[in-house]
Amino acid sequence: MSTFVLPFAPLGATVSFTAATPTPPTAVQAPIGDTSGTSAGQYRVVNDSTVTVFLGVGATSTAAIANASSVATSIPLLAGTCEVLRLGPNAFFTGKSASGTGVVYVTPGQGI
């Protein structure tokens, strides 16, 4: 049995939002392009700031905002980090910052 790792391949436009405190902004959607014959549903998320951002993800903007509002339902992104996450297709993203503001970029695709 062979195991191989595919590099990340973008399958849609990069979106961004500015995480803020005390409330996360309106969520942005990161639609995935043509995924026929692929196992898309991964997102490259870059926290291009100097603060931790608590990422909220959801099937709707409202769900993403609710998830970002609590440490228990958010995904902490340390300052200056890049993560590839496997989530549902066409997800919405927003974030609450630990302090100040921070820009986060999300690119839909597949691979790591």
C-alpha positions in Angstrom: 0.0 0.0 0.0 1.5 3.3 -1.1 0.9 6.5 0.8 1.5 9.9 -0.8 0.8 13.5 0.1 -0.6 15.9 -2.4 0.6 19.6 -2.2 -2.2 22.1 -1.6 -4.0 23.1 -4.8 -6.3 26.1 -4.8 -9.8 25.5 -6.1 -11.4 28.9 -5.6 -10.7 32.5 -4.9 -9.0 33.6 -1.7 -11.2 35.6 0.7 -10.2 37.6 3.7 -11.7 39.2 6.8 -10.4 41.4 9.6 -10.8 39.7 13.0 -11.8 42.1 15.8 -12.6 42.1 19.4 -15.0 42.0 21.2 -17.3 40.8 18.4 -16.4 38.9 15.2 -17.3 40.6 11.9 -19.8 39.3 9.4 -18.5 36.0 8.0 -17.2 35.6 4.5 -17.9 32.5 2.3 -15.1 30.6 0.6 -16.7 28.7 -2.2 -14.9 25.8 -3.7 -14.6 25.7 -7.5 -15.1 22.6 -9.7 -14.5 19.6 -7.5 -15.6 16.8 -9.8 -13.5 13.8 -9.2 -11.7 15.3 -6.2 -12.0 15.2 -2.4 -12.1 18.9 -1.9 -13.2 20.5 1.3 -9.9 21.7 2.6 -9.0 25.3 3.3 -5.6 27.0 3.7 -6.0 29.6 6.5 -3.4 32.2 7.1 -3.4 34.4 10.2 -1.4 37.4 8.9 -1.3 39.3 12.2 0.5 39.6 15.5 -2.5 38.4 17.6 -4.2 35.0 18.1 -7.5 34.8 16.2 -10.3 32.5 17.3 -11.6 31.2 13.9 -15.3 30.5 13.6 -16.5 28.3 10.8 -20.1 27.4 9.9 -22.5 26.5 7.1 -24.0 30.0 7.5 -22.6 33.4 8.5 -24.7 33.3 11.7 -23.2 29.9 12.6 -19.6 31.1 11.9 -20.1 34.2 14.1 -21.6 32.1 16.9 -18.7 29.6 16.7 -16.1 32.4 16.8 -17.7 34.0 19.8 -16.6 31.1 22.2 -13.2 29.6 22.8 -14.9 26.2 23.1 -16.4 26.3 19.5 -13.6 28.2 17.7 -10.3 27.1 16.3 -7.4 29.2 17.7 -5.0 30.4 15.1 -1.7 31.6 16.6 -0.2 34.8 15.2 1.6 34.4 11.9 0.5 30.8 11.3 -0.8 28.9 8.3 -3.1 25.9 8.7 -4.8 23.6 6.2 -8.1 22.4 7.6 -10.6 19.9 6.3 -14.1 21.3 6.6 -17.5 21.3 4.9 -17.7 22.7 1.3 -18.5 26.3 0.8 -18.0 27.2 4.5 -18.3 30.6 6.0 -15.4 32.1 8.1 -15.0 34.8 10.6 -12.9 35.4 13.7 -12.5 37.1 17.0 -9.1 38.4 17.9 -7.5 38.1 21.3 -6.8 41.9 21.1 -6.9 44.6 18.4 -7.4 43.4 14.9 -5.9 40.8 12.5 -6.3 40.0 8.9 -7.0 36.3 8.0 -6.9 34.8 4.5 -8.8 31.7 3.5 -8.2 29.8 0.2 -10.4 26.8 -0.6 -8.7 23.8 -2.3 -7.4 20.3 -1.6 -4.1 18.8 -0.4 -1.8 19.8 2.4 
